[in-house]
Amino acid sequence: MQRLYDFLRRHPTGVDTFWAIVLFGLSVAGGAVEQTDGTDELWLVVPVTLLLCATVALRRRMPENMLVLAAVVGVAQLVLNVSTMLADFALLVIVYTVAATGASWARRFGLAAGLLAAPLAQMRWPDSEASALGNVAIAVFQTVPFALAWVLGDSLRTRRAYFAQLEERAARLEKEREAQAKVAVAAERARIARELHDVVAHNVSVMVVQADGAAYVLDAAPDQAKKALETISSTGRQALAEMRRLLGVLRTGEHQEAGEYVPQPDVEQIEELVEQCRGSGLPVDFKIEGTPRPLPSGVELTAYRIVQEALTNTRKHGGPNAGASVRLVYFDDGLGLLVEDDGKGAPHELYEDGGVDGRGHGLIGMRERVGMVGGTLDAGPRPGGGFRISALLPLRPAH
């Protein structure tokens, strides 16, 4: 049955032609071609029947044209006195068809023709045994099927338009979801690129400082040189591990699964970061004020990266005798972060450009991170030398 149904849907004109042939056969069997009152000629009745059946056969291929043809045939019936017959059922079919699939003018014309067909036929061929009121009642009764056919077709058209709109909306939403997914992927990759910059900038700067120190004390203090080389080795391994994690995400284009990569840095690792900087020769004063509490992961990562970037800047631009201080302050509704150094600092224009390397990757990255968690950032040179970075990161209650 499903195959038959699919076949019929693929050949609508063939189905309509079949019903047109059935209608023609019933009209002939019903005596449509016989003379009814001595005025209907066979040579007029047969072509009228064929034309009406043709409107049924071609109604879905050219509905507007078939409506005009049916109207012309109906007028010809009135003029030539070819009384109503079974083939006139085609008028109901074409009115329904144009209401469902025709143009707007065809729908209006079909409604008007359908409402006028029965009254005009009743006026042309009144029932001699009925009174004038009876003929009016007959005309109204015969008009109802035309009105119902038009309403049914118009309802079908409205329903199809509604489903087409739903399909279009679903397709549009699907495209929007795909676009949003692409935007999310791009944002994630941009975030990973910033992570990669932080990793490279911090760890490479530590390795450079340690390498310079090792070269300086290699002959005079071999033990210190050995310790510096060990720091370079461990820092390099750490940088490699983080770079593999980040580049692995960029290469696959997929979000990291739980347990697939190492966890993101958090506030507790800031102390390890400070110790690492101290080991590289940068004096850092680190203090925590307030009562530590669990923080959102985004806030913890942002705090860690700000401290990492600030200490990297101090090492690169602070000069040989620079020192730094890091303060973490837990407020009731936020985490305060203050990183200062007393070095000679980089030119003020360099920071105004948004990055310590003159390419916009330093302070711009900090501001983006702080903005992502809804915080504020204030950065600039200190009076008398050095640089200050102050950030306030809001805390959201855990759910």
Contacts in CASP RR format, 6 or more apart in sequence:
PFRMAT RR
TARGET T0000
AUTHOR 0000-0000-0000
METHOD contacts of the structure
MODEL  1
MQRLYDFLRRHPTGVDTFWAIVLFGLSVAGGAVEQTDGTDELWLVVPVTL
LLCATVALRRRMPENMLVLAAVVGVAQLVLNVSTMLADFALLVIVYTVAA
TGASWARRFGLAAGLLAAPLAQMRWPDSEASALGNVAIAVFQTVPFALAW
VLGDSLRTRRAYFAQLEERAARLEKEREAQAKVAVAAERARIARELHDVV
AHNVSVMVVQADGAAYVLDAAPDQAKKALETISSTGRQALAEMRRLLGVL
RTGEHQEAGEYVPQPDVEQIEELVEQCRGSGLPVDFKIEGTPRPLPSGVE
LTAYRIVQEALTNTRKHGGPNAGASVRLVYFDDGLGLLVEDDGKGAPHEL
YEDGGVDGRGHGLIGMRERVGMVGGTLDAGPRPGGGFRISALLPLRPAH
8 15 0 8 1.000
12 60 0 8 1.000
13 57 0 8 1.000
13 58 0 8 1.000
13 60 0 8 1.000
13 61 0 8 1.000
14 57 0 8 1.000
16 56 0 8 1.000
16 57 0 8 1.000
16 58 0 8 1.000
16 59 0 8 1.000
16 60 0 8 1.000
17 57 0 8 1.000
19 56 0 8 1.000
19 57 0 8 1.000
20 53 0 8 1.000
20 54 0 8 1.000
20 56 0 8 1.000
20 57 0 8 1.000
20 90 0 8 1.000
21 53 0 8 1.000
23 52 0 8 1.000
23 53 0 8 1.000
23 56 0 8 1.000
23 86 0 8 1.000
23 87 0 8 1.000
23 89 0 8 1.000
23 90 0 8 1.000
24 49 0 8 1.000
24 50 0 8 1.000
24 53 0 8 1.000
24 87 0 8 1.000
26 86 0 8 1.000
27 33 0 8 1.000
27 49 0 8 1.000
27 53 0 8 1.000
27 85 0 8 1.000
27 86 0 8 1.000
27 87 0 8 1.000
28 49 0 8 1.000
30 86 0 8 1.000
32 45 0 8 1.000
32 49 0 8 1.000
32 85 0 8 1.000
32 86 0 8 1.000
32 87 0 8 1.000
33 42 0 8 1.000
33 45 0 8 1.000
33 46 0 8 1.000
33 49 0 8 1.000
35 41 0 8 1.000
35 42 0 8 1.000
36 83 0 8 1.000
37 83 0 8 1.000
39 81 0 8 1.000
40 81 0 8 1.000
40 82 0 8 1.000
40 83 0 8 1.000
44 80 0 8 1.000
44 82 0 8 1.000
45 82 0 8 1.000
45 85 0 8 1.000
48 73 0 8 1.000
48 76 0 8 1.000
48 77 0 8 1.000
48 82 0 8 1.000
48 85 0 8 1.000
48 87 0 8 1.000
49 85 0 8 1.000
49 87 0 8 1.000
51 69 0 8 1.000
51 73 0 8 1.000
52 70 0 8 1.000
52 73 0 8 1.000
52 87 0 8 1.000
52 88 0 8 1.000
52 90 0 8 1.000
52 91 0 8 1.000
53 87 0 8 1.000
53 90 0 8 1.000
54 66 0 8 1.000
54 69 0 8 1.000
55 66 0 8 1.000
55 67 0 8 1.000
55 69 0 8 1.000
55 70 0 8 1.000
55 73 0 8 1.000
55 90 0 8 1.000
55 93 0 8 1.000
55 94 0 8 1.000
56 90 0 8 1.000
56 93 0 8 1.000
56 94 0 8 1.000
58 65 0 8 1.000
58 66 0 8 1.000
59 66 0 8 1.000
59 93 0 8 1.000
59 94 0 8 1.000
59 97 0 8 1.000
60 97 0 8 1.000
60 101 0 8 1.000
63 94 0 8 1.000
63 97 0 8 1.000
63 98 0 8 1.000
63 101 0 8 1.000
63 102 0 8 1.000
63 106 0 8 1.000
64 98 0 8 1.000
64 102 0 8 1.000
64 103 0 8 1.000
64 106 0 8 1.000
66 94 0 8 1.000
66 97 0 8 1.000
67 94 0 8 1.000
67 95 0 8 1.000
67 97 0 8 1.000
67 98 0 8 1.000
67 106 0 8 1.000
67 109 0 8 1.000
67 110 0 8 1.000
67 113 0 8 1.000
70 90 0 8 1.000
70 91 0 8 1.000
70 94 0 8 1.000
70 113 0 8 1.000
71 109 0 8 1.000
71 113 0 8 1.000
74 88 0 8 1.000
74 91 0 8 1.000
74 117 0 8 1.000
76 82 0 8 1.000
77 83 0 8 1.000
77 84 0 8 1.000
77 88 0 8 1.000
78 120 0 8 1.000
78 121 0 8 1.000
78 124 0 8 1.000
81 124 0 8 1.000
83 125 0 8 1.000
84 121 0 8 1.000
84 125 0 8 1.000
91 113 0 8 1.000
91 114 0 8 1.000
91 117 0 8 1.000
91 146 0 8 1.000
92 145 0 8 1.000
92 146 0 8 1.000
92 149 0 8 1.000
93 149 0 8 1.000
94 110 0 8 1.000
95 110 0 8 1.000
95 111 0 8 1.000
95 113 0 8 1.000
95 114 0 8 1.000
95 146 0 8 1.000
95 149 0 8 1.000
95 150 0 8 1.000
96 149 0 8 1.000
96 150 0 8 1.000
96 152 0 8 1.000
96 153 0 8 1.000
97 153 0 8 1.000
98 106 0 8 1.000
98 107 0 8 1.000
98 109 0 8 1.000
98 110 0 8 1.000
99 107 0 8 1.000
99 110 0 8 1.000
99 111 0 8 1.000
99 149 0 8 1.000
99 150 0 8 1.000
99 151 0 8 1.000
99 152 0 8 1.000
99 153 0 8 1.000
99 154 0 8 1.000
99 156 0 8 1.000
99 157 0 8 1.000
100 152 0 8 1.000
100 153 0 8 1.000
100 154 0 8 1.000
100 156 0 8 1.000
100 157 0 8 1.000
100 160 0 8 1.000
101 157 0 8 1.000
102 157 0 8 1.000
107 150 0 8 1.000
107 154 0 8 1.000
107 157 0 8 1.000
110 150 0 8 1.000
111 150 0 8 1.000
114 143 0 8 1.000
114 146 0 8 1.000
114 147 0 8 1.000
114 150 0 8 1.000
115 143 0 8 1.000
115 146 0 8 1.000
115 147 0 8 1.000
117 143 0 8 1.000
117 146 0 8 1.000
118 139 0 8 1.000
118 140 0 8 1.000
118 142 0 8 1.000
118 143 0 8 1.000
118 146 0 8 1.000
119 139 0 8 1.000
119 143 0 8 1.000
121 139 0 8 1.000
121 142 0 8 1.000
122 135 0 8 1.000
122 136 0 8 1.000
122 138 0 8 1.000
122 139 0 8 1.000
122 142 0 8 1.000
123 139 0 8 1.000
126 135 0 8 1.000
127 134 0 8 1.000
127 135 0 8 1.000
127 138 0 8 1.000
130 138 0 8 1.000
185 253 0 8 1.000
188 249 0 8 1.000
188 255 0 8 1.000
189 250 0 8 1.000
189 253 0 8 1.000
192 246 0 8 1.000
192 249 0 8 1.000
192 250 0 8 1.000
193 250 0 8 1.000
194 305 0 8 1.000
194 361 0 8 1.000
194 365 0 8 1.000
194 368 0 8 1.000
194 369 0 8 1.000
195 242 0 8 1.000
195 246 0 8 1.000
195 305 0 8 1.000
196 243 0 8 1.000
196 246 0 8 1.000
196 247 0 8 1.000
197 361 0 8 1.000
197 362 0 8 1.000
198 305 0 8 1.000
198 308 0 8 1.000
198 309 0 8 1.000
199 239 0 8 1.000
199 242 0 8 1.000
199 243 0 8 1.000
199 246 0 8 1.000
200 239 0 8 1.000
200 243 0 8 1.000
201 309 0 8 1.000
201 312 0 8 1.000
201 357 0 8 1.000
201 361 0 8 1.000
202 308 0 8 1.000
202 309 0 8 1.000
202 311 0 8 1.000
202 312 0 8 1.000
203 235 0 8 1.000
203 236 0 8 1.000
203 238 0 8 1.000
203 239 0 8 1.000
203 242 0 8 1.000
204 239 0 8 1.000
205 312 0 8 1.000
205 315 0 8 1.000
205 316 0 8 1.000
206 231 0 8 1.000
206 232 0 8 1.000
206 235 0 8 1.000
206 276 0 8 1.000
206 277 0 8 1.000
206 280 0 8 1.000
206 315 0 8 1.000
207 232 0 8 1.000
207 235 0 8 1.000
207 236 0 8 1.000
207 239 0 8 1.000
209 280 0 8 1.000
209 281 0 8 1.000
209 282 0 8 1.000
209 315 0 8 1.000
210 228 0 8 1.000
210 229 0 8 1.000
210 231 0 8 1.000
210 232 0 8 1.000
210 235 0 8 1.000
210 280 0 8 1.000
211 228 0 8 1.000
211 232 0 8 1.000
213 224 0 8 1.000
213 225 0 8 1.000
213 228 0 8 1.000
214 224 0 8 1.000
214 225 0 8 1.000
214 228 0 8 1.000
214 229 0 8 1.000
214 232 0 8 1.000
215 225 0 8 1.000
217 224 0 8 1.000
217 225 0 8 1.000
217 228 0 8 1.000
218 225 0 8 1.000
231 279 0 8 1.000
231 280 0 8 1.000
235 276 0 8 1.000
241 262 0 8 1.000
242 262 0 8 1.000
245 256 0 8 1.000
245 261 0 8 1.000
245 262 0 8 1.000
249 255 0 8 1.000
249 256 0 8 1.000
249 261 0 8 1.000
264 297 0 8 1.000
264 300 0 8 1.000
264 301 0 8 1.000
265 273 0 8 1.000
265 300 0 8 1.000
265 301 0 8 1.000
265 304 0 8 1.000
265 305 0 8 1.000
265 308 0 8 1.000
266 295 0 8 1.000
266 297 0 8 1.000
266 300 0 8 1.000
266 301 0 8 1.000
266 304 0 8 1.000
267 292 0 8 1.000
267 295 0 8 1.000
267 300 0 8 1.000
267 303 0 8 1.000
267 304 0 8 1.000
267 328 0 8 1.000
267 335 0 8 1.000
269 304 0 8 1.000
270 286 0 8 1.000
270 303 0 8 1.000
270 304 0 8 1.000
270 307 0 8 1.000
270 326 0 8 1.000
270 328 0 8 1.000
271 286 0 8 1.000
273 304 0 8 1.000
273 307 0 8 1.000
273 308 0 8 1.000
273 311 0 8 1.000
274 284 0 8 1.000
274 286 0 8 1.000
274 307 0 8 1.000
274 311 0 8 1.000
274 326 0 8 1.000
277 284 0 8 1.000
277 311 0 8 1.000
277 315 0 8 1.000
277 324 0 8 1.000
278 284 0 8 1.000
280 315 0 8 1.000
282 311 0 8 1.000
282 314 0 8 1.000
282 315 0 8 1.000
282 322 0 8 1.000
282 323 0 8 1.000
282 324 0 8 1.000
283 323 0 8 1.000
283 324 0 8 1.000
284 311 0 8 1.000
284 323 0 8 1.000
284 324 0 8 1.000
284 325 0 8 1.000
284 326 0 8 1.000
285 324 0 8 1.000
285 325 0 8 1.000
285 326 0 8 1.000
286 325 0 8 1.000
286 326 0 8 1.000
287 325 0 8 1.000
287 326 0 8 1.000
287 327 0 8 1.000
287 328 0 8 1.000
288 327 0 8 1.000
288 328 0 8 1.000
288 329 0 8 1.000
288 330 0 8 1.000
289 327 0 8 1.000
289 328 0 8 1.000
289 329 0 8 1.000
289 330 0 8 1.000
290 329 0 8 1.000
290 330 0 8 1.000
291 330 0 8 1.000
292 330 0 8 1.000
293 330 0 8 1.000
293 395 0 8 1.000
294 398 0 8 1.000
295 303 0 8 1.000
295 335 0 8 1.000
295 395 0 8 1.000
296 373 0 8 1.000
296 395 0 8 1.000
296 396 0 8 1.000
296 398 0 8 1.000
298 372 0 8 1.000
298 373 0 8 1.000
299 335 0 8 1.000
299 373 0 8 1.000
299 393 0 8 1.000
299 394 0 8 1.000
299 395 0 8 1.000
301 369 0 8 1.000
302 369 0 8 1.000
302 370 0 8 1.000
302 372 0 8 1.000
302 373 0 8 1.000
302 391 0 8 1.000
302 393 0 8 1.000
303 328 0 8 1.000
303 335 0 8 1.000
303 337 0 8 1.000
303 391 0 8 1.000
303 393 0 8 1.000
305 366 0 8 1.000
305 369 0 8 1.000
306 337 0 8 1.000
306 339 0 8 1.000
306 366 0 8 1.000
306 369 0 8 1.000
306 370 0 8 1.000
306 377 0 8 1.000
306 389 0 8 1.000
306 391 0 8 1.000
307 326 0 8 1.000
307 337 0 8 1.000
307 339 0 8 1.000
309 356 0 8 1.000
309 362 0 8 1.000
309 365 0 8 1.000
309 366 0 8 1.000
310 324 0 8 1.000
310 326 0 8 1.000
310 339 0 8 1.000
310 341 0 8 1.000
310 387 0 8 1.000
310 389 0 8 1.000
311 324 0 8 1.000
311 326 0 8 1.000
311 339 0 8 1.000
312 356 0 8 1.000
313 341 0 8 1.000
313 346 0 8 1.000
313 356 0 8 1.000
313 362 0 8 1.000
313 387 0 8 1.000
314 322 0 8 1.000
314 323 0 8 1.000
314 324 0 8 1.000
314 341 0 8 1.000
314 343 0 8 1.000
314 387 0 8 1.000
315 322 0 8 1.000
316 356 0 8 1.000
317 343 0 8 1.000
317 344 0 8 1.000
317 345 0 8 1.000
317 346 0 8 1.000
317 356 0 8 1.000
317 387 0 8 1.000
318 341 0 8 1.000
318 343 0 8 1.000
318 344 0 8 1.000
318 345 0 8 1.000
318 346 0 8 1.000
318 386 0 8 1.000
318 387 0 8 1.000
319 343 0 8 1.000
319 344 0 8 1.000
319 345 0 8 1.000
321 343 0 8 1.000
322 341 0 8 1.000
322 342 0 8 1.000
322 343 0 8 1.000
322 344 0 8 1.000
322 345 0 8 1.000
322 386 0 8 1.000
323 341 0 8 1.000
323 342 0 8 1.000
323 343 0 8 1.000
324 339 0 8 1.000
324 340 0 8 1.000
324 341 0 8 1.000
324 342 0 8 1.000
325 338 0 8 1.000
325 339 0 8 1.000
325 340 0 8 1.000
325 341 0 8 1.000
326 338 0 8 1.000
326 339 0 8 1.000
327 336 0 8 1.000
327 337 0 8 1.000
327 338 0 8 1.000
327 339 0 8 1.000
328 335 0 8 1.000
328 336 0 8 1.000
328 337 0 8 1.000
329 335 0 8 1.000
329 336 0 8 1.000
329 337 0 8 1.000
329 338 0 8 1.000
330 336 0 8 1.000
331 395 0 8 1.000
333 394 0 8 1.000
333 395 0 8 1.000
334 392 0 8 1.000
334 393 0 8 1.000
334 394 0 8 1.000
334 395 0 8 1.000
335 392 0 8 1.000
335 393 0 8 1.000
335 395 0 8 1.000
336 390 0 8 1.000
336 391 0 8 1.000
336 392 0 8 1.000
336 393 0 8 1.000
337 389 0 8 1.000
337 390 0 8 1.000
337 391 0 8 1.000
337 392 0 8 1.000
337 393 0 8 1.000
338 388 0 8 1.000
338 389 0 8 1.000
338 390 0 8 1.000
338 391 0 8 1.000
339 388 0 8 1.000
339 389 0 8 1.000
339 390 0 8 1.000
340 382 0 8 1.000
340 386 0 8 1.000
340 387 0 8 1.000
340 388 0 8 1.000
340 389 0 8 1.000
341 386 0 8 1.000
341 387 0 8 1.000
342 382 0 8 1.000
342 385 0 8 1.000
342 386 0 8 1.000
343 385 0 8 1.000
343 386 0 8 1.000
343 387 0 8 1.000
344 385 0 8 1.000
344 386 0 8 1.000
345 381 0 8 1.000
345 385 0 8 1.000
345 386 0 8 1.000
345 387 0 8 1.000
346 356 0 8 1.000
346 387 0 8 1.000
348 380 0 8 1.000
348 381 0 8 1.000
350 356 0 8 1.000
350 358 0 8 1.000
351 363 0 8 1.000
351 379 0 8 1.000
351 380 0 8 1.000
351 381 0 8 1.000
351 387 0 8 1.000
353 360 0 8 1.000
354 360 0 8 1.000
354 362 0 8 1.000
354 363 0 8 1.000
354 364 0 8 1.000
355 361 0 8 1.000
355 362 0 8 1.000
355 363 0 8 1.000
355 364 0 8 1.000
356 362 0 8 1.000
356 363 0 8 1.000
363 377 0 8 1.000
363 379 0 8 1.000
366 377 0 8 1.000
366 379 0 8 1.000
366 389 0 8 1.000
366 391 0 8 1.000
367 377 0 8 1.000
370 376 0 8 1.000
370 377 0 8 1.000
370 391 0 8 1.000
370 393 0 8 1.000
371 377 0 8 1.000
373 393 0 8 1.000
373 394 0 8 1.000
374 393 0 8 1.000
374 394 0 8 1.000
375 391 0 8 1.000
375 392 0 8 1.000
375 393 0 8 1.000
375 394 0 8 1.000
376 391 0 8 1.000
376 392 0 8 1.000
377 389 0 8 1.000
377 390 0 8 1.000
377 391 0 8 1.000
378 388 0 8 1.000
378 389 0 8 1.000
378 390 0 8 1.000
378 391 0 8 1.000
379 387 0 8 1.000
379 388 0 8 1.000
379 389 0 8 1.000
379 390 0 8 1.000
380 387 0 8 1.000
380 388 0 8 1.000
380 389 0 8 1.000
381 387 0 8 1.000
381 388 0 8 1.000
382 388 0 8 1.000
END
